Amino acid sequence: MEIVWFLSVIWTIYGIAGLLGHQYIKPAYKNREWTLEYKKECGRCWIAVGVPWLAAGIFFKIIGLSGWRICLIIFLISIPGVVYSVTVEKKYKHLLNTREQN
């Protein structure tokens, strides 16, 4: 249970850092006109995973849920954040490849 709390707090803090533009990104994405927006999008991705985990951790603590049910709920609430992350990464990877070809 503590790992849910720990990861959710770390991911949420890292997401907030991304929203503020202070996040590590791949060297290929640096020094582009869209780099700051990419960092903010990555921050939103981390928050989209961290905040639901944080809410789930509070929920689990209140109702005393444990075992495989936690795993299932964590998996289900992570899907939107992961899909959003993959979509953002594809968008900027395509933008990077398009700019390099021109």
N, C-alpha and C positions, 0 to 999 in steps of 0.2 A: 504494500500500500504506500509506503514512504517513497518508493521510486516514482509513483505517479505524481506525487506532490513535487518531488525534486525536479523531475523532467519538465513538468508544466511551468514551474517558476523560472527555470533556466530558459526555456523556449520563449516564454512571454517577455522576459527581460531582453533576450537577444532580438526579439521582434520589435520591441520598443526602440532598441538601439538602431535597428534597420530603418525604422520610420524616421529617426533623427539623422539618418545618413551615416551612421558609424557602424558599419558591418563589413566583415571580410568578404570579398568577392574574388572570383577567379581573375587572374591577371589579364586575360583576354577581354574582359568586360570593363576594365578600367580605362579612364581617359576618353570616354565616348560622350557624345552630347546627351545620351540617355542614361548614363551611369547612375546618377542620383535617383532617377525614377526606378531603375532596376533595383537599387538598394531598398527603396521604399516598398516595392512590390515583394521583395524577399522578406522584409520585415512583416508585411501583412500575412505572408505564408506561415511564418513562424508563429504569429499570433493566432492564426486560424487553426493551428494544431494545439498550441499551448493553453489558450483560454478554455476550450472545451475539456481538456484534460484536467485543468484546475477545477472547473465546475463539477466534473465527474468525481474528483477526489473529495470534494466537500460533500457531494451527494452520497458517496460510498461511506464516508465517515458517519453521516447522520443516520443512515438506515442500516449500517452494519453489514453491508454486502461484501462478500469475499469469494474467492475461487474462480471458477471458469466464467462465471457471470461477469466479473470485472473485465476479464480478457475480451469477452464478446462485446460488451458495451464500449470499451476503449477502442476496439477495432472499428465498430460502427461509427462512433463519433469522430474518428480520425479520417474517414474516407473523404469528406468534403475538403478538408485542409490539404490532403495529399493530392487530390484531383486539381485543386487550385494551384498548388505548387508545380505540378507537372505542366499545367497549362501556361503558367508564367514562364517557366524555364524554356518551353518550346517556343514561345513568342520571342523571347530575347535571343535565343540561339538562332532562330530564323533571321532575326534582324541583324545579328552579328555576321552570319554567313552572307546575307545579301549585301551588306556594306563592304565585306572583304572582296566580293566578286567584282564590285564596281570600281 
